Amino acid sequence: MPELPEVETVRRGLAPVMEGAVIARAEVRRPDLRWPFPERMAERLAGRRVLRLGRRSKYLLADLDSGETLLVHLGMSGRMTISQPEGAALVPGVFHHGHPAQAAHDHVAFHMAGGARVTFNDARRFGAMDLFPSDRAADHWLLAKLGPEPLGNAFHEGHLVAVFRGKATPVKAALLDQRVVAGLGNIYVCEALHRAGISPRRKAGRIGAGRVAALVPVIRQVLEEAIAAGGSSLRDHRQAGGEMGYFQHTFRVYDREGAPCVTPGCGGTVRRIVQSGRSTFYCAACQR
Ligand SMILES: [Zn+2]
């Protein structure tokens, strides 16, 4: 399941092809994904220039010259693929595969003026798209309640200390709460708590302010390292069929149950527990 770094990697991969470019034609091959597509989506996208391709939490946001914004959510299994006509001029960051035949689960295709094609493939169909007036983005039901971006200025020590104060939920659940910080998922919460030496079971409100504050730079670092890994995966993209956002990471605790803890001098073992129905990986020896 793509988390924030994967979505940011997709955004960076799509930007050279989509930003400033015109969607000559949009092909919408089914009525819905997780929810119905917006009315007349293909018509509303056709001929529109993408002014800016942004991201909020795990949502890609393409601002169009029509004054509307296209929101794309990859869901559980959504993939964006770029293809170019054979023999297209080389553009840095653009991948060349020739247009492949339509594959199973290719639900939407954006045919860009100039020949590039951006295809949205989603086997499980938990993805979503929406179109709404750009000036109403802050009120959109998927965006309105989101907390600050973890890599933005509004996510700072004072914010996290304030929202954790008095919270009786475990810190793991508190960090997964999208109102606390937007876009953090299971993997990077486990990784950040391990680096910060904080037990995922500890109640958020019972962690000292200094340790809570120290979580902020750790969360940023974990995400930035993953985005950097995604960036290198973009450069090595030729073998991956133009598909972006899924890349190999080295995790310190995530999915390493039973493996030795990598904290120098710790000697502990990574454990898996279930919290709110989801796996948590941590080291009980160095996370307190
Ligand atoms: Zn440890």
Residues whose N, C-alpha, C, O or C-beta is under 5 A from the ligand:
A	BS01	ZN	C261 T263 C266 G268 C283 A285 C286
